[in-house]
């Protein structure tokens, strides 16, 4: 496939995400890239993504190696979501407020359906948060499977993530303690994300230091504070998640 790389739209610890255009059709897509010599994590992500097909998960479109600036680059081709991330949408509202109730419900439902699909297929995402949920024309979609892993007895060594991964403020207590990271941790992170979407603030307020955050989340027995303005149904949902 002939394609042209465009501007950078995201940058993580192991890869860069750019907009790209198919030279033949003009179709716009996203490409996640890293140097081939450092592509172990991205190739593991590709092996998981290529097995997944759900309207609630960013679509995988293929992979390839390109020659750029005198080096070899490993690329994953993905669906491009022009709406950005849920985190972007929260930021754009300004004033520290959250998203409208209807939007929160819609995005939460999409994430639930996406997680249900992943877990039924033996995949734990391990880094659910607003920054990793894309906004597309047909709703929210779970993205960024850089921390994802397969769960189960028949998992090959190629698909097993040996270390605890994710973002401290969204980690479940057992993950913060360095214990098992599996499906329940995704549900906890979803609850944290619902709080963030509704309030416009991180799920844990005042925990800017990652070490302090990990200690409190892992060992204090506390849970994120559920907003008082939540409906009874919303409070019950978050309480069961976190």
Biotite code that builds the C-alpha atoms (Angstrom):
import biotite.structure as struc

atoms = struc.array([
    struc.Atom([0.000, 0.000, 0.000], chain_id="A", res_id=1, res_name="UNK", atom_name="CA", element="C"),
    struc.Atom([1.416, 3.371, -1.008], chain_id="A", res_id=2, res_name="UNK", atom_name="CA", element="C"),
    struc.Atom([0.800, 6.056, 1.567], chain_id="A", res_id=3, res_name="UNK", atom_name="CA", element="C"),
    struc.Atom([2.064, 9.426, 2.747], chain_id="A", res_id=4, res_name="UNK", atom_name="CA", element="C"),
    struc.Atom([2.704, 10.351, 6.361], chain_id="A", res_id=5, res_name="UNK", atom_name="CA", element="C"),
    struc.Atom([1.158, 13.602, 7.591], chain_id="A", res_id=6, res_name="UNK", atom_name="CA", element="C"),
    struc.Atom([1.287, 15.556, 10.830], chain_id="A", res_id=7, res_name="UNK", atom_name="CA", element="C"),
    struc.Atom([1.856, 13.965, 14.234], chain_id="A", res_id=8, res_name="UNK", atom_name="CA", element="C"),
    struc.Atom([-1.309, 13.726, 16.356], chain_id="A", res_id=9, res_name="UNK", atom_name="CA", element="C"),
    struc.Atom([-0.021, 11.737, 19.324], chain_id="A", res_id=10, res_name="UNK", atom_name="CA", element="C"),
    struc.Atom([3.198, 10.741, 21.009], chain_id="A", res_id=11, res_name="UNK", atom_name="CA", element="C"),
    struc.Atom([3.726, 8.065, 23.661], chain_id="A", res_id=12, res_name="UNK", atom_name="CA", element="C"),
    struc.Atom([6.664, 6.447, 25.399], chain_id="A", res_id=13, res_name="UNK", atom_name="CA", element="C"),
    struc.Atom([7.124, 3.798, 22.712], chain_id="A", res_id=14, res_name="UNK", atom_name="CA", element="C"),
    struc.Atom([5.512, 5.121, 19.517], chain_id="A", res_id=15, res_name="UNK", atom_name="CA", element="C"),
    struc.Atom([4.308, 8.149, 17.555], chain_id="A", res_id=16, res_name="UNK", atom_name="CA", element="C"),
    struc.Atom([0.867, 8.442, 15.935], chain_id="A", res_id=17, res_name="UNK", atom_name="CA", element="C"),
    struc.Atom([0.461, 10.389, 12.693], chain_id="A", res_id=18, res_name="UNK", atom_name="CA", element="C"),
    struc.Atom([-2.257, 11.085, 10.171], chain_id="A", res_id=19, res_name="UNK", atom_name="CA", element="C"),
    struc.Atom([-1.602, 9.338, 6.858], chain_id="A", res_id=20, res_name="UNK", atom_name="CA", element="C"),
    struc.Atom([-3.200, 9.292, 3.410], chain_id="A", res_id=21, res_name="UNK", atom_name="CA", element="C"),
    struc.Atom([-3.564, 6.391, 0.989], chain_id="A", res_id=22, res_name="UNK", atom_name="CA", element="C"),
    struc.Atom([-1.907, 7.538, -2.251], chain_id="A", res_id=23, res_name="UNK", atom_name="CA", element="C"),
    struc.Atom([-4.411, 5.665, -4.392], chain_id="A", res_id=24, res_name="UNK", atom_name="CA", element="C"),
    struc.Atom([-7.786, 6.221, -2.745], chain_id="A", res_id=25, res_name="UNK", atom_name="CA", element="C"),
    struc.Atom([-7.064, 9.371, -0.775], chain_id="A", res_id=26, res_name="UNK", atom_name="CA", element="C"),
    struc.Atom([-8.434, 7.672, 2.342], chain_id="A", res_id=27, res_name="UNK", atom_name="CA", element="C"),
    struc.Atom([-7.193, 9.153, 5.602], chain_id="A", res_id=28, res_name="UNK", atom_name="CA", element="C"),
    struc.Atom([-6.092, 6.809, 8.391], chain_id="A", res_id=29, res_name="UNK", atom_name="CA", element="C"),
    struc.Atom([-3.842, 6.845, 11.455], chain_id="A", res_id=30, res_name="UNK", atom_name="CA", element="C"),
    struc.Atom([-0.414, 5.233, 11.590], chain_id="A", res_id=31, res_name="UNK", atom_name="CA", element="C"),
    struc.Atom([1.349, 4.277, 14.807], chain_id="A", res_id=32, res_name="UNK", atom_name="CA", element="C"),
    struc.Atom([5.093, 4.011, 14.307], chain_id="A", res_id=33, res_name="UNK", atom_name="CA", element="C"),
    struc.Atom([8.414, 3.299, 15.961], chain_id="A", res_id=34, res_name="UNK", atom_name="CA", element="C"),
    struc.Atom([11.894, 2.302, 14.873], chain_id="A", res_id=35, res_name="UNK", atom_name="CA", element="C"),
    struc.Atom([11.947, -1.336, 13.765], chain_id="A", res_id=36, res_name="UNK", atom_name="CA", element="C"),
    struc.Atom([14.768, -2.090, 16.191], chain_id="A", res_id=37, res_name="UNK", atom_name="CA", element="C"),
    struc.Atom([12.580, -0.886, 19.102], chain_id="A", res_id=38, res_name="UNK", atom_name="CA", element="C"),
    struc.Atom([9.273, -2.316, 17.905], chain_id="A", res_id=39, res_name="UNK", atom_name="CA", element="C"),
    struc.Atom([8.776, -5.279, 20.273], chain_id="A", res_id=40, res_name="UNK", atom_name="CA", element="C"),
    struc.Atom([5.872, -3.619, 22.117], chain_id="A", res_id=41, res_name="UNK", atom_name="CA", element="C"),
    struc.Atom([4.251, -2.314, 18.934], chain_id="A", res_id=42, res_name="UNK", atom_name="CA", element="C"),
    struc.Atom([4.471, -5.746, 17.308], chain_id="A", res_id=43, res_name="UNK", atom_name="CA", element="C"),
    struc.Atom([2.831, -7.294, 20.379], chain_id="A", res_id=44, res_name="UNK", atom_name="CA", element="C"),
    struc.Atom([0.083, -4.675, 20.103], chain_id="A", res_id=45, res_name="UNK", atom_name="CA", element="C"),
    struc.Atom([-0.356, -5.587, 16.429], chain_id="A", res_id=46, res_name="UNK", atom_name="CA", element="C"),
    struc.Atom([-0.736, -9.284, 17.230], chain_id="A", res_id=47, res_name="UNK", atom_name="CA", element="C"),
    struc.Atom([-3.608, -8.435, 19.572], chain_id="A", res_id=48, res_name="UNK", atom_name="CA", element="C"),
    struc.Atom([-5.283, -5.807, 17.375], chain_id="A", res_id=49, res_name="UNK", atom_name="CA", element="C"),
    struc.Atom([-5.331, -7.988, 14.261], chain_id="A", res_id=50, res_name="UNK", atom_name="CA", element="C"),
    struc.Atom([-7.608, -10.479, 16.048], chain_id="A", res_id=51, res_name="UNK", atom_name="CA", element="C"),
    struc.Atom([-10.203, -7.896, 17.131], chain_id="A", res_id=52, res_name="UNK", atom_name="CA", element="C"),
    struc.Atom([-13.248, -6.610, 15.240], chain_id="A", res_id=53, res_name="UNK", atom_name="CA", element="C"),
    struc.Atom([-15.823, -4.520, 17.086], chain_id="A", res_id=54, res_name="UNK", atom_name="CA", element="C"),
    struc.Atom([-17.624, -1.229, 16.389], chain_id="A", res_id=55, res_name="UNK", atom_name="CA", element="C"),
    struc.Atom([-16.538, -0.146, 19.874], chain_id="A", res_id=56, res_name="UNK", atom_name="CA", element="C"),
    struc.Atom([-12.798, -0.651, 19.256], chain_id="A", res_id=57, res_name="UNK", atom_name="CA", element="C"),
    struc.Atom([-10.588, 1.329, 16.891], chain_id="A", res_id=58, res_name="UNK", atom_name="CA", element="C"),
    struc.Atom([-10.308, -0.634, 13.640], chain_id="A", res_id=59, res_name="UNK", atom_name="CA", element="C"),
    struc.Atom([-7.018, -2.282, 12.678], chain_id="A", res_id=60, res_name="UNK", atom_name="CA", element="C"),
    struc.Atom([-6.168, -1.855, 8.973], chain_id="A", res_id=61, res_name="UNK", atom_name="CA", element="C"),
    struc.Atom([-2.807, -3.583, 8.623], chain_id="A", res_id=62, res_name="UNK", atom_name="CA", element="C"),
    struc.Atom([0.894, -3.143, 9.277], chain_id="A", res_id=63, res_name="UNK", atom_name="CA", element="C"),
    struc.Atom([4.114, -2.645, 7.386], chain_id="A", res_id=64, res_name="UNK", atom_name="CA", element="C"),
    struc.Atom([7.726, -1.501, 7.410], chain_id="A", res_id=65, res_name="UNK", atom_name="CA", element="C"),
    struc.Atom([8.792, 1.743, 5.761], chain_id="A", res_id=66, res_name="UNK", atom_name="CA", element="C"),
    struc.Atom([12.202, 3.262, 5.027], chain_id="A", res_id=67, res_name="UNK", atom_name="CA", element="C"),
    struc.Atom([12.409, 6.778, 6.456], chain_id="A", res_id=68, res_name="UNK", atom_name="CA", element="C"),
    struc.Atom([15.355, 9.064, 7.164], chain_id="A", res_id=69, res_name="UNK", atom_name="CA", element="C"),
    struc.Atom([17.816, 6.270, 6.508], chain_id="A", res_id=70, res_name="UNK", atom_name="CA", element="C"),
    struc.Atom([16.188, 3.810, 8.916], chain_id="A", res_id=71, res_name="UNK", atom_name="CA", element="C"),
    struc.Atom([13.478, 1.155, 9.041], chain_id="A", res_id=72, res_name="UNK", atom_name="CA", element="C"),
    struc.Atom([10.193, 2.061, 10.718], chain_id="A", res_id=73, res_name="UNK", atom_name="CA", element="C"),
    struc.Atom([7.543, -0.403, 11.899], chain_id="A", res_id=74, res_name="UNK", atom_name="CA", element="C"),
    struc.Atom([3.975, 0.839, 11.353], chain_id="A", res_id=75, res_name="UNK", atom_name="CA", element="C"),
    struc.Atom([0.470, -0.170, 12.402], chain_id="A", res_id=76, res_name="UNK", atom_name="CA", element="C"),
    struc.Atom([-2.357, 1.263, 10.282], chain_id="A", res_id=77, res_name="UNK", atom_name="CA", element="C"),
    struc.Atom([-5.514, 2.190, 12.191], chain_id="A", res_id=78, res_name="UNK", atom_name="CA", element="C"),
    struc.Atom([-8.879, 3.856, 11.800], chain_id="A", res_id=79, res_name="UNK", atom_name="CA", element="C"),
    struc.Atom([-8.648, 7.646, 12.108], chain_id="A", res_id=80, res_name="UNK", atom_name="CA", element="C"),
    struc.Atom([-11.122, 9.257, 14.512], chain_id="A", res_id=81, res_name="UNK", atom_name="CA", element="C"),
    struc.Atom([-11.439, 12.939, 13.610], chain_id="A", res_id=82, res_name="UNK", atom_name="CA", element="C"),
    struc.Atom([-13.109, 13.792, 16.931], chain_id="A", res_id=83, res_name="UNK", atom_name="CA", element="C"),
    struc.Atom([-9.906, 13.233, 18.897], chain_id="A", res_id=84, res_name="UNK", atom_name="CA", element="C"),
    struc.Atom([-10.041, 11.654, 22.341], chain_id="A", res_id=85, res_name="UNK", atom_name="CA", element="C"),
    struc.Atom([-12.536, 11.924, 25.178], chain_id="A", res_id=86, res_name="UNK", atom_name="CA", element="C"),
    struc.Atom([-9.764, 13.688, 27.121], chain_id="A", res_id=87, res_name="UNK", atom_name="CA", element="C"),
    struc.Atom([-9.583, 16.295, 24.341], chain_id="A", res_id=88, res_name="UNK", atom_name="CA", element="C"),
    struc.Atom([-13.342, 16.809, 24.540], chain_id="A", res_id=89, res_name="UNK", atom_name="CA", element="C"),
    struc.Atom([-13.181, 17.296, 28.312], chain_id="A", res_id=90, res_name="UNK", atom_name="CA", element="C"),
    struc.Atom([-10.342, 19.799, 27.904], chain_id="A", res_id=91, res_name="UNK", atom_name="CA", element="C"),
    struc.Atom([-12.133, 21.752, 25.175], chain_id="A", res_id=92, res_name="UNK", atom_name="CA", element="C"),
    struc.Atom([-15.119, 22.389, 27.412], chain_id="A", res_id=93, res_name="UNK", atom_name="CA", element="C"),
    struc.Atom([-12.946, 24.505, 29.698], chain_id="A", res_id=94, res_name="UNK", atom_name="CA", element="C"),
    struc.Atom([-13.990, 25.843, 33.078], chain_id="A", res_id=95, res_name="UNK", atom_name="CA", element="C"),
    struc.Atom([-13.340, 22.542, 34.823], chain_id="A", res_id=96, res_name="UNK", atom_name="CA", element="C"),
    struc.Atom([-16.781, 21.146, 34.051], chain_id="A", res_id=97, res_name="UNK", atom_name="CA", element="C"),
    struc.Atom([-17.627, 17.671, 32.860], chain_id="A", res_id=98, res_name="UNK", atom_name="CA", element="C"),
    struc.Atom([-19.427, 16.427, 29.776], chain_id="A", res_id=99, res_name="UNK", atom_name="CA", element="C"),
    struc.Atom([-23.205, 16.468, 29.405], chain_id="A", res_id=100, res_name="UNK", atom_name="CA", element="C"),
    struc.Atom([-25.023, 13.573, 31.064], chain_id="A", res_id=101, res_name="UNK", atom_name="CA", element="C"),
    struc.Atom([-26.212, 12.152, 27.753], chain_id="A", res_id=102, res_name="UNK", atom_name="CA", element="C"),
    struc.Atom([-22.692, 12.119, 26.348], chain_id="A", res_id=103, res_name="UNK", atom_name="CA", element="C"),
    struc.Atom([-21.310, 10.472, 29.496], chain_id="A", res_id=104, res_name="UNK", atom_name="CA", element="C"),
    struc.Atom([-23.953, 7.743, 29.249], chain_id="A", res_id=105, res_name="UNK", atom_name="CA", element="C"),
    struc.Atom([-23.283, 7.204, 25.545], chain_id="A", res_id=106, res_name="UNK", atom_name="CA", element="C"),
    struc.Atom([-19.511, 6.966, 25.946], chain_id="A", res_id=107, res_name="UNK", atom_name="CA", element="C"),
    struc.Atom([-19.837, 4.739, 29.016], chain_id="A", res_id=108, res_name="UNK", atom_name="CA", element="C"),
    struc.Atom([-22.113, 2.337, 27.140], chain_id="A", res_id=109, res_name="UNK", atom_name="CA", element="C"),
    struc.Atom([-19.661, 2.180, 24.224], chain_id="A", res_id=110, res_name="UNK", atom_name="CA", element="C"),
    struc.Atom([-16.752, 1.469, 26.573], chain_id="A", res_id=111, res_name="UNK", atom_name="CA", element="C"),
    struc.Atom([-18.755, -1.214, 28.376], chain_id="A", res_id=112, res_name="UNK", atom_name="CA", element="C"),
    struc.Atom([-19.568, -2.937, 25.091], chain_id="A", res_id=113, res_name="UNK", atom_name="CA", element="C"),
    struc.Atom([-15.948, -2.643, 23.989], chain_id="A", res_id=114, res_name="UNK", atom_name="CA", element="C"),
    struc.Atom([-14.674, -4.128, 27.251], chain_id="A", res_id=115, res_name="UNK", atom_name="CA", element="C"),
    struc.Atom([-17.259, -6.898, 27.115], chain_id="A", res_id=116, res_name="UNK", atom_name="CA", element="C"),
    struc.Atom([-15.977, -7.832, 23.659], chain_id="A", res_id=117, res_name="UNK", atom_name="CA", element="C"),
    struc.Atom([-12.329, -7.707, 24.734], chain_id="A", res_id=118, res_name="UNK", atom_name="CA", element="C"),
    struc.Atom([-12.854, -9.762, 27.874], chain_id="A", res_id=119, res_name="UNK", atom_name="CA", element="C"),
    struc.Atom([-14.933, -12.367, 26.021], chain_id="A", res_id=120, res_name="UNK", atom_name="CA", element="C"),
    struc.Atom([-11.964, -12.701, 23.665], chain_id="A", res_id=121, res_name="UNK", atom_name="CA", element="C"),
    struc.Atom([-9.433, -13.053, 26.480], chain_id="A", res_id=122, res_name="UNK", atom_name="CA", element="C"),
    struc.Atom([-7.905, -9.571, 26.217], chain_id="A", res_id=123, res_name="UNK", atom_name="CA", element="C"),
    struc.Atom([-7.372, -7.139, 29.098], chain_id="A", res_id=124, res_name="UNK", atom_name="CA", element="C"),
    struc.Atom([-6.765, -3.564, 27.921], chain_id="A", res_id=125, res_name="UNK", atom_name="CA", element="C"),
    struc.Atom([-4.812, -2.529, 31.055], chain_id="A", res_id=126, res_name="UNK", atom_name="CA", element="C"),
    struc.Atom([-4.901, 1.233, 30.364], chain_id="A", res_id=127, res_name="UNK", atom_name="CA", element="C"),
    struc.Atom([-8.508, 2.418, 30.120], chain_id="A", res_id=128, res_name="UNK", atom_name="CA", element="C"),
    struc.Atom([-8.723, 6.210, 30.525], chain_id="A", res_id=129, res_name="UNK", atom_name="CA", element="C"),
    struc.Atom([-10.237, 9.164, 28.679], chain_id="A", res_id=130, res_name="UNK", atom_name="CA", element="C"),
    struc.Atom([-7.023, 9.698, 26.716], chain_id="A", res_id=131, res_name="UNK", atom_name="CA", element="C"),
    struc.Atom([-7.336, 6.194, 25.243], chain_id="A", res_id=132, res_name="UNK", atom_name="CA", element="C"),
    struc.Atom([-10.944, 6.492, 24.093], chain_id="A", res_id=133, res_name="UNK", atom_name="CA", element="C"),
    struc.Atom([-11.458, 8.027, 20.649], chain_id="A", res_id=134, res_name="UNK", atom_name="CA", element="C"),
    struc.Atom([-14.501, 9.972, 19.483], chain_id="A", res_id=135, res_name="UNK", atom_name="CA", element="C"),
    struc.Atom([-15.673, 8.888, 16.034], chain_id="A", res_id=136, res_name="UNK", atom_name="CA", element="C"),
    struc.Atom([-18.760, 9.739, 14.013], chain_id="A", res_id=137, res_name="UNK", atom_name="CA", element="C"),
    struc.Atom([-20.538, 6.636, 15.255], chain_id="A", res_id=138, res_name="UNK", atom_name="CA", element="C"),
    struc.Atom([-19.573, 6.946, 18.925], chain_id="A", res_id=139, res_name="UNK", atom_name="CA", element="C"),
    struc.Atom([-16.693, 6.312, 21.307], chain_id="A", res_id=140, res_name="UNK", atom_name="CA", element="C"),
    struc.Atom([-14.092, 3.627, 20.604], chain_id="A", res_id=141, res_name="UNK", atom_name="CA", element="C"),
    struc.Atom([-11.446, 2.068, 22.821], chain_id="A", res_id=142, res_name="UNK", atom_name="CA", element="C"),
    struc.Atom([-7.952, 2.664, 21.429], chain_id="A", res_id=143, res_name="UNK", atom_name="CA", element="C"),
    struc.Atom([-4.246, 2.369, 22.291], chain_id="A", res_id=144, res_name="UNK", atom_name="CA", element="C"),
    struc.Atom([-3.581, -1.288, 23.010], chain_id="A", res_id=145, res_name="UNK", atom_name="CA", element="C"),
    struc.Atom([0.055, -0.689, 23.932], chain_id="A", res_id=146, res_name="UNK", atom_name="CA", element="C"),
    struc.Atom([-0.509, -2.072, 27.441], chain_id="A", res_id=147, res_name="UNK", atom_name="CA", element="C"),
    struc.Atom([-3.023, -4.763, 26.447], chain_id="A", res_id=148, res_name="UNK", atom_name="CA", element="C"),
    struc.Atom([-2.388, -8.424, 27.126], chain_id="A", res_id=149, res_name="UNK", atom_name="CA", element="C"),
    struc.Atom([-4.035, -11.777, 26.699], chain_id="A", res_id=150, res_name="UNK", atom_name="CA", element="C"),
    struc.Atom([-5.306, -13.474, 29.834], chain_id="A", res_id=151, res_name="UNK", atom_name="CA", element="C"),
    struc.Atom([-5.592, -17.229, 30.282], chain_id="A", res_id=152, res_name="UNK", atom_name="CA", element="C"),
    struc.Atom([-3.754, -20.510, 30.538], chain_id="A", res_id=153, res_name="UNK", atom_name="CA", element="C"),
    struc.Atom([-3.156, -20.843, 26.796], chain_id="A", res_id=154, res_name="UNK", atom_name="CA", element="C"),
    struc.Atom([-1.440, -17.482, 26.321], chain_id="A", res_id=155, res_name="UNK", atom_name="CA", element="C"),
    struc.Atom([1.795, -17.663, 24.329], chain_id="A", res_id=156, res_name="UNK", atom_name="CA", element="C"),
    struc.Atom([4.915, -15.980, 25.653], chain_id="A", res_id=157, res_name="UNK", atom_name="CA", element="C"),
    struc.Atom([4.743, -13.524, 22.737], chain_id="A", res_id=158, res_name="UNK", atom_name="CA", element="C"),
    struc.Atom([1.410, -12.129, 23.962], chain_id="A", res_id=159, res_name="UNK", atom_name="CA", element="C"),
    struc.Atom([2.159, -12.056, 27.695], chain_id="A", res_id=160, res_name="UNK", atom_name="CA", element="C"),
    struc.Atom([2.980, -8.712, 29.301], chain_id="A", res_id=161, res_name="UNK", atom_name="CA", element="C"),
    struc.Atom([5.491, -9.432, 32.092], chain_id="A", res_id=162, res_name="UNK", atom_name="CA", element="C"),
    struc.Atom([5.249, -6.143, 33.961], chain_id="A", res_id=163, res_name="UNK", atom_name="CA", element="C"),
    struc.Atom([2.423, -4.116, 35.456], chain_id="A", res_id=164, res_name="UNK", atom_name="CA", element="C"),
    struc.Atom([1.387, -1.485, 32.947], chain_id="A", res_id=165, res_name="UNK", atom_name="CA", element="C"),
    struc.Atom([-1.029, 1.424, 32.826], chain_id="A", res_id=166, res_name="UNK", atom_name="CA", element="C"),
    struc.Atom([-1.583, 4.878, 34.315], chain_id="A", res_id=167, res_name="UNK", atom_name="CA", element="C"),
    struc.Atom([-1.403, 5.242, 38.132], chain_id="A", res_id=168, res_name="UNK", atom_name="CA", element="C"),
    struc.Atom([-4.558, 7.364, 38.662], chain_id="A", res_id=169, res_name="UNK", atom_name="CA", element="C"),
    struc.Atom([-6.673, 4.737, 36.873], chain_id="A", res_id=170, res_name="UNK", atom_name="CA", element="C"),
    struc.Atom([-5.076, 1.642, 38.395], chain_id="A", res_id=171, res_name="UNK", atom_name="CA", element="C"),
    struc.Atom([-7.040, -0.776, 40.536], chain_id="A", res_id=172, res_name="UNK", atom_name="CA", element="C"),
    struc.Atom([-5.604, -1.423, 44.034], chain_id="A", res_id=173, res_name="UNK", atom_name="CA", element="C"),
    struc.Atom([-4.298, -4.877, 43.118], chain_id="A", res_id=174, res_name="UNK", atom_name="CA", element="C"),
    struc.Atom([-2.454, -3.389, 40.137], chain_id="A", res_id=175, res_name="UNK", atom_name="CA", element="C"),
    struc.Atom([-0.954, -0.584, 42.249], chain_id="A", res_id=176, res_name="UNK", atom_name="CA", element="C"),
    struc.Atom([0.339, -3.281, 44.627], chain_id="A", res_id=177, res_name="UNK", atom_name="CA", element="C"),
    struc.Atom([2.047, -5.077, 41.754], chain_id="A", res_id=178, res_name="UNK", atom_name="CA", element="C"),
    struc.Atom([-0.338, -8.022, 41.797], chain_id="A", res_id=179, res_name="UNK", atom_name="CA", element="C"),
    struc.Atom([-2.490, -9.513, 39.053], chain_id="A", res_id=180, res_name="UNK", atom_name="CA", element="C"),
    struc.Atom([-3.664, -7.228, 36.258], chain_id="A", res_id=181, res_name="UNK", atom_name="CA", element="C"),
    struc.Atom([-6.726, -8.690, 34.587], chain_id="A", res_id=182, res_name="UNK", atom_name="CA", element="C"),
    struc.Atom([-10.332, -7.962, 33.604], chain_id="A", res_id=183, res_name="UNK", atom_name="CA", element="C"),
    struc.Atom([-11.471, -6.455, 36.963], chain_id="A", res_id=184, res_name="UNK", atom_name="CA", element="C"),
    struc.Atom([-8.760, -3.796, 36.643], chain_id="A", res_id=185, res_name="UNK", atom_name="CA", element="C"),
    struc.Atom([-10.336, -2.617, 33.375], chain_id="A", res_id=186, res_name="UNK", atom_name="CA", element="C"),
    struc.Atom([-13.705, -2.279, 35.121], chain_id="A", res_id=187, res_name="UNK", atom_name="CA", element="C"),
    struc.Atom([-12.113, -0.227, 37.931], chain_id="A", res_id=188, res_name="UNK", atom_name="CA", element="C"),
    struc.Atom([-10.464, 2.051, 35.339], chain_id="A", res_id=189, res_name="UNK", atom_name="CA", element="C"),
    struc.Atom([-13.819, 2.469, 33.590], chain_id="A", res_id=190, res_name="UNK", atom_name="CA", element="C"),
    struc.Atom([-15.355, 3.682, 36.861], chain_id="A", res_id=191, res_name="UNK", atom_name="CA", element="C"),
    struc.Atom([-12.506, 6.186, 37.227], chain_id="A", res_id=192, res_name="UNK", atom_name="CA", element="C"),
    struc.Atom([-13.072, 7.365, 33.659], chain_id="A", res_id=193, res_name="UNK", atom_name="CA", element="C"),
    struc.Atom([-16.799, 7.879, 34.270], chain_id="A", res_id=194, res_name="UNK", atom_name="CA", element="C"),
    struc.Atom([-15.944, 10.150, 37.226], chain_id="A", res_id=195, res_name="UNK", atom_name="CA", element="C"),
    struc.Atom([-13.499, 12.073, 35.039], chain_id="A", res_id=196, res_name="UNK", atom_name="CA", element="C"),
    struc.Atom([-16.014, 12.496, 32.206], chain_id="A", res_id=197, res_name="UNK", atom_name="CA", element="C"),
    struc.Atom([-18.729, 13.711, 34.577], chain_id="A", res_id=198, res_name="UNK", atom_name="CA", element="C"),
    struc.Atom([-16.593, 16.130, 36.609], chain_id="A", res_id=199, res_name="UNK", atom_name="CA", element="C"),
    struc.Atom([-13.873, 17.221, 34.185], chain_id="A", res_id=200, res_name="UNK", atom_name="CA", element="C"),
    struc.Atom([-11.288, 16.337, 36.847], chain_id="A", res_id=201, res_name="UNK", atom_name="CA", element="C"),
    struc.Atom([-9.017, 13.329, 37.442], chain_id="A", res_id=202, res_name="UNK", atom_name="CA", element="C"),
    struc.Atom([-10.609, 10.505, 39.453], chain_id="A", res_id=203, res_name="UNK", atom_name="CA", element="C"),
    struc.Atom([-8.184, 11.136, 42.335], chain_id="A", res_id=204, res_name="UNK", atom_name="CA", element="C"),
    struc.Atom([-7.880, 14.832, 43.168], chain_id="A", res_id=205, res_name="UNK", atom_name="CA", element="C"),
    struc.Atom([-4.601, 16.050, 44.664], chain_id="A", res_id=206, res_name="UNK", atom_name="CA", element="C"),
    struc.Atom([-2.514, 12.995, 43.757], chain_id="A", res_id=207, res_name="UNK", atom_name="CA", element="C"),
    struc.Atom([-0.031, 14.446, 41.287], chain_id="A", res_id=208, res_name="UNK", atom_name="CA", element="C"),
    struc.Atom([2.940, 12.383, 42.505], chain_id="A", res_id=209, res_name="UNK", atom_name="CA", element="C"),
    struc.Atom([2.836, 8.893, 40.917], chain_id="A", res_id=210, res_name="UNK", atom_name="CA", element="C"),
    struc.Atom([4.514, 7.187, 43.900], chain_id="A", res_id=211, res_name="UNK", atom_name="CA", element="C"),
    struc.Atom([2.094, 8.781, 46.367], chain_id="A", res_id=212, res_name="UNK", atom_name="CA", element="C"),
    struc.Atom([-0.801, 7.829, 44.108], chain_id="A", res_id=213, res_name="UNK", atom_name="CA", element="C"),
    struc.Atom([0.278, 4.191, 43.874], chain_id="A", res_id=214, res_name="UNK", atom_name="CA", element="C"),
    struc.Atom([0.685, 3.922, 47.656], chain_id="A", res_id=215, res_name="UNK", atom_name="CA", element="C"),
    struc.Atom([-2.697, 5.449, 48.462], chain_id="A", res_id=216, res_name="UNK", atom_name="CA", element="C"),
    struc.Atom([-4.571, 3.512, 45.786], chain_id="A", res_id=217, res_name="UNK", atom_name="CA", element="C"),
    struc.Atom([-2.858, 0.243, 46.624], chain_id="A", res_id=218, res_name="UNK", atom_name="CA", element="C"),
    struc.Atom([-2.786, 0.288, 50.414], chain_id="A", res_id=219, res_name="UNK", atom_name="CA", element="C"),
    struc.Atom([-5.216, 2.823, 51.909], chain_id="A", res_id=220, res_name="UNK", atom_name="CA", element="C"),
    struc.Atom([-8.452, 0.989, 51.134], chain_id="A", res_id=221, res_name="UNK", atom_name="CA", element="C"),
    struc.Atom([-9.844, 4.234, 49.696], chain_id="A", res_id=222, res_name="UNK", atom_name="CA", element="C"),
    struc.Atom([-11.778, 4.494, 46.446], chain_id="A", res_id=223, res_name="UNK", atom_name="CA", element="C"),
    struc.Atom([-12.235, 7.538, 44.204], chain_id="A", res_id=224, res_name="UNK", atom_name="CA", element="C"),
    struc.Atom([-14.845, 9.940, 45.572], chain_id="A", res_id=225, res_name="UNK", atom_name="CA", element="C"),
    struc.Atom([-18.204, 9.543, 43.843], chain_id="A", res_id=226, res_name="UNK", atom_name="CA", element="C"),
    struc.Atom([-19.673, 12.958, 42.957], chain_id="A", res_id=227, res_name="UNK", atom_name="CA", element="C"),
    struc.Atom([-22.668, 13.936, 45.081], chain_id="A", res_id=228, res_name="UNK", atom_name="CA", element="C"),
    struc.Atom([-24.624, 15.091, 42.023], chain_id="A", res_id=229, res_name="UNK", atom_name="CA", element="C"),
    struc.Atom([-24.616, 11.597, 40.502], chain_id="A", res_id=230, res_name="UNK", atom_name="CA", element="C"),
    struc.Atom([-27.984, 9.885, 40.224], chain_id="A", res_id=231, res_name="UNK", atom_name="CA", element="C"),
    struc.Atom([-28.561, 6.806, 42.385], chain_id="A", res_id=232, res_name="UNK", atom_name="CA", element="C"),
    struc.Atom([-28.076, 4.635, 39.310], chain_id="A", res_id=233, res_name="UNK", atom_name="CA", element="C"),
    struc.Atom([-24.773, 6.337, 38.459], chain_id="A", res_id=234, res_name="UNK", atom_name="CA", element="C"),
    struc.Atom([-23.557, 6.095, 42.063], chain_id="A", res_id=235, res_name="UNK", atom_name="CA", element="C"),
    struc.Atom([-24.385, 2.375, 42.144], chain_id="A", res_id=236, res_name="UNK", atom_name="CA", element="C"),
    struc.Atom([-22.592, 1.806, 38.835], chain_id="A", res_id=237, res_name="UNK", atom_name="CA", element="C"),
    struc.Atom([-19.380, 3.540, 39.917], chain_id="A", res_id=238, res_name="UNK", atom_name="CA", element="C"),
    struc.Atom([-19.480, 1.964, 43.391], chain_id="A", res_id=239, res_name="UNK", atom_name="CA", element="C"),
    struc.Atom([-19.637, -1.489, 41.798], chain_id="A", res_id=240, res_name="UNK", atom_name="CA", element="C"),
    struc.Atom([-16.790, -0.598, 39.425], chain_id="A", res_id=241, res_name="UNK", atom_name="CA", element="C"),
    struc.Atom([-14.396, 0.883, 41.978], chain_id="A", res_id=242, res_name="UNK", atom_name="CA", element="C"),
])
